[in-house]
Amino acid sequence: MLSNSSPTYTDKELLLQVAEGDETAFRHLYLQWHQLLAGYVFRITESRELTEEIVQDVFMNIWRVRETLAEINNFKHFLLVVSRNKAFDVLKKQLKEQKLKQIWEKENMSALPIAVDAAEVARYSLIDQAIDSLPPRRKEVYLLSRHERIAYKEIANRLGISIESVKTHLKLANNAISFFIRSNLPEITVLFINIFINF
C-alpha cells in the first residue's frame, strides 16, 4: 500500500499496485499523468470541456481494466494511444451529430410551407443554439432522450451512468434551454418553446 508520504514510485510499481486494487496508488498515477494527458488531448480537441471529459473517461476505463495493467511495459505510450483514440471517437461522434442535425434541418426546412413565418424559423434556430450551448455530456443525454426517444435505462447503460444521473442531466438541460430562450425571446413565445422542448 502507498501512503501520502511515500517516496516516488516508478510507473511499473504504481501499475502493479493499481492492478491489485490499490486506490491510493491509482490517485498517485492520476496526479502524475493528468496534466500531461490533458495538454495532449486539448491539442486534439481544442476544447477544455471535451478534454476534461475525455481525461476522466480514460482514467475511469483504466480503473475498470486495472487487472491488466501489470502487463503494460510503457504506460506513457499506452496512455497516449488510448487518449488519442478516445478523443478521435468523441470528435467523430460530434461530427456525426452535426451531419445528422444538418440532414434533419434540410429535410424539415424543405417540408415547411413556402409562406412560413420567419419568426417561427428563428425560434427553432434559437432552440438549436440553446442545445448546442449545453455541456457535452448533458447535450448527449438530452439528444438521446428528446431526439432519439431512448428510454432512461438504455441511456444510462449506453453512457455508463446511473438513471438518476440521466434524470438530473435532463432536468438541468431543460432548465438551461428554457433560461437561454427566456433571455432571447418575448414571454409569449417562450411558452410555445417550453412546450416543444419538453414534448
Secondary structure per residue as TSV (DSSP state, phi and psi in degrees):
chain	resnum	aa	ss	phi	psi
A	1	M	-	360.0	139.8
A	2	L	-	-90.1	154.6
A	3	S	-	-124.0	167.7
A	4	N	T	-62.4	-24.6
A	5	S	T	-99.5	12.9
A	6	S	-	-70.0	152.4
A	7	P	-	-70.8	176.1
A	8	T	-	-67.1	132.3
A	9	Y	-	-108.9	150.5
A	10	T	-	-73.5	161.4
A	11	D	H	-56.6	-41.9
A	12	K	H	-62.2	-42.5
A	13	E	H	-64.4	-42.4
A	14	L	H	-63.9	-43.4
A	15	L	H	-61.6	-39.4
A	16	L	H	-64.5	-40.4
A	17	Q	H	-65.0	-45.3
A	18	V	H	-64.1	-40.0
A	19	A	H	-58.1	-26.6
A	20	E	T	-89.4	1.9
A	21	G	T	92.6	16.9
A	22	D	-	-77.8	106.8
A	23	E	H	-68.3	-32.6
A	24	T	H	-66.0	-40.9
A	25	A	H	-63.7	-37.9
A	26	F	H	-64.1	-39.3
A	27	R	H	-63.3	-40.4
A	28	H	H	-60.9	-44.1
A	29	L	H	-62.0	-43.9
A	30	Y	H	-61.6	-49.4
A	31	L	H	-64.3	-33.6
A	32	Q	H	-70.6	-33.6
A	33	W	H	-112.8	-10.2
A	34	H	H	-57.7	-48.8
A	35	Q	H	-65.4	-45.4
A	36	L	H	-62.1	-43.6
A	37	L	H	-65.4	-41.4
A	38	A	H	-61.9	-41.6
A	39	G	H	-63.9	-39.6
A	40	Y	H	-65.6	-46.1
A	41	V	H	-68.1	-37.6
A	42	F	H	-62.9	-34.3
A	43	R	H	-65.5	-24.3
A	44	I	H	-86.4	-45.5
A	45	T	H	-90.6	-28.4
A	46	E	-	54.8	32.7
A	47	S	-	-141.1	122.3
A	48	R	H	-65.8	-40.4
A	49	E	H	-63.7	-47.5
A	50	L	H	-63.7	-39.7
A	51	T	H	-59.8	-49.4
A	52	E	H	-62.9	-40.9
A	53	E	H	-64.6	-43.2
A	54	I	H	-66.4	-45.1
A	55	V	H	-60.4	-43.7
A	56	Q	H	-62.1	-43.4
A	57	D	H	-63.6	-40.7
A	58	V	H	-61.1	-47.1
A	59	F	H	-70.0	-32.7
A	60	M	H	-62.9	-42.1
A	61	N	H	-66.9	-37.4
A	62	I	H	-60.8	-42.1
A	63	W	H	-65.0	-37.3
A	64	R	H	-64.7	-34.9
A	65	V	T	-107.2	29.0
A	66	R	G	-57.3	-28.7
A	67	E	G	-61.7	-22.4
A	68	T	G	-92.3	-4.8
A	69	L	G	-66.1	-26.9
A	70	A	G	-63.2	-19.6
A	71	E	G	-85.6	-8.6
A	72	I	-	-85.5	126.5
A	73	N	S	-96.8	-32.1
A	74	N	-	-122.6	89.6
A	75	F	H	-66.9	-36.7
A	76	K	H	-60.3	-47.2
A	77	H	H	-61.6	-45.1
A	78	F	H	-58.8	-46.0
A	79	L	H	-64.5	-43.3
A	80	L	H	-68.6	-38.5
A	81	V	H	-66.0	-46.2
A	82	V	H	-61.8	-43.3
A	83	S	H	-66.5	-42.3
A	84	R	H	-61.4	-45.2
A	85	N	H	-63.0	-41.3
A	86	K	H	-64.3	-43.4
A	87	A	H	-62.7	-43.6
A	88	F	H	-64.7	-38.2
A	89	D	H	-61.8	-43.7
A	90	V	H	-65.0	-43.2
A	91	L	H	-66.5	-39.3
A	92	K	H	-65.5	-37.4
A	93	K	H	-65.3	-41.9
A	94	Q	H	-61.9	-43.0
A	95	L	H	-63.2	-41.1
A	96	K	H	-62.6	-42.8
A	97	E	H	-62.1	-41.4
A	98	Q	H	-64.7	-40.0
A	99	K	H	-66.2	-43.2
A	100	L	H	-62.2	-39.3
A	101	K	H	-63.5	-42.8
A	102	Q	H	-64.6	-40.4
A	103	I	H	-63.7	-44.9
A	104	W	H	-61.0	-45.0
A	105	E	H	-63.4	-41.2
A	106	K	H	-63.5	-46.3
A	107	E	H	-66.1	-43.5
A	108	N	H	-77.0	-35.2
A	109	M	H	-67.8	-35.0
A	110	S	H	-70.1	-21.2
A	111	A	T	-87.3	-7.2
A	112	L	S	-70.8	147.7
A	113	P	-	-58.8	150.2
A	114	I	T	-60.6	-33.8
A	115	A	T	-91.3	27.5
A	116	V	-	-58.4	143.2
A	117	D	-	-70.2	126.1
A	118	A	H	-60.3	-32.9
A	119	A	H	-65.7	-34.5
A	120	E	H	-67.8	-40.9
A	121	V	H	-61.1	-40.2
A	122	A	H	-63.6	-36.6
A	123	R	H	-64.2	-45.7
A	124	Y	H	-64.8	-37.1
A	125	S	H	-62.7	-38.6
A	126	L	H	-67.0	-36.9
A	127	I	H	-61.3	-43.9
A	128	D	H	-60.0	-42.0
A	129	Q	H	-62.6	-41.3
A	130	A	H	-63.3	-41.8
A	131	I	H	-66.0	-42.9
A	132	D	H	-64.0	-23.0
A	133	S	T	-82.1	-7.8
A	134	L	S	-71.8	152.6
A	135	P	-	-59.1	150.0
A	136	P	H	-49.8	-50.2
A	137	R	H	-66.2	-40.5
A	138	R	H	-65.9	-39.6
A	139	K	H	-64.3	-40.7
A	140	E	H	-61.7	-45.9
A	141	V	H	-62.7	-44.1
A	142	Y	H	-61.6	-46.6
A	143	L	I	-66.4	-38.8
A	144	L	I	-63.8	-38.9
A	145	S	I	-78.9	-50.5
A	146	R	I	-84.7	-36.5
A	147	H	I	-93.9	-41.5
A	148	E	S	-94.6	-5.9
A	149	R	-	56.6	40.9
A	150	I	-	-88.7	139.2
A	151	A	-	-66.1	154.6
A	152	Y	H	-54.2	-44.4
A	153	K	H	-63.1	-42.1
A	154	E	H	-67.7	-37.5
A	155	I	H	-62.6	-45.0
A	156	A	H	-59.1	-44.2
A	157	N	H	-66.4	-41.3
A	158	R	H	-66.0	-38.3
A	159	L	H	-97.0	-5.5
A	160	G	T	70.5	34.1
A	161	I	-	-126.5	170.6
A	162	S	-	-79.8	160.3
A	163	I	H	-61.9	-36.8
A	164	E	H	-63.0	-36.4
A	165	S	H	-65.9	-38.3
A	166	V	H	-60.0	-47.3
A	167	K	H	-61.8	-41.2
A	168	T	H	-64.1	-44.9
A	169	H	H	-59.3	-42.5
A	170	L	H	-65.9	-42.1
A	171	K	H	-62.7	-46.6
A	172	L	H	-66.3	-35.9
A	173	A	H	-64.8	-46.5
A	174	N	H	-61.4	-41.8
A	175	N	H	-63.0	-43.7
A	176	A	H	-65.9	-42.0
A	177	I	H	-65.3	-44.1
A	178	S	H	-61.2	-42.8
A	179	F	H	-63.6	-42.7
A	180	F	H	-59.2	-43.5
A	181	I	H	-70.1	-43.3
A	182	R	H	-59.3	-30.4
A	183	S	T	-77.1	-12.7
A	184	N	T	-124.8	-5.6
A	185	L	S	-133.2	157.7
A	186	P	-	-63.6	156.5
A	187	E	H	-58.0	-40.2
A	188	I	H	-64.4	-33.5
A	189	T	H	-77.0	-32.4
A	190	V	H	-58.6	-38.3
A	191	L	H	-58.8	-44.3
A	192	F	H	-61.7	-45.2
A	193	I	H	-72.6	-36.0
A	194	N	H	-59.8	-37.5
A	195	I	H	-65.3	-39.9
A	196	F	H	-65.0	-47.9
A	197	I	H	-72.5	-21.1
A	198	N	T	-99.8	5.3
A	199	F	-	-68.2	360.0
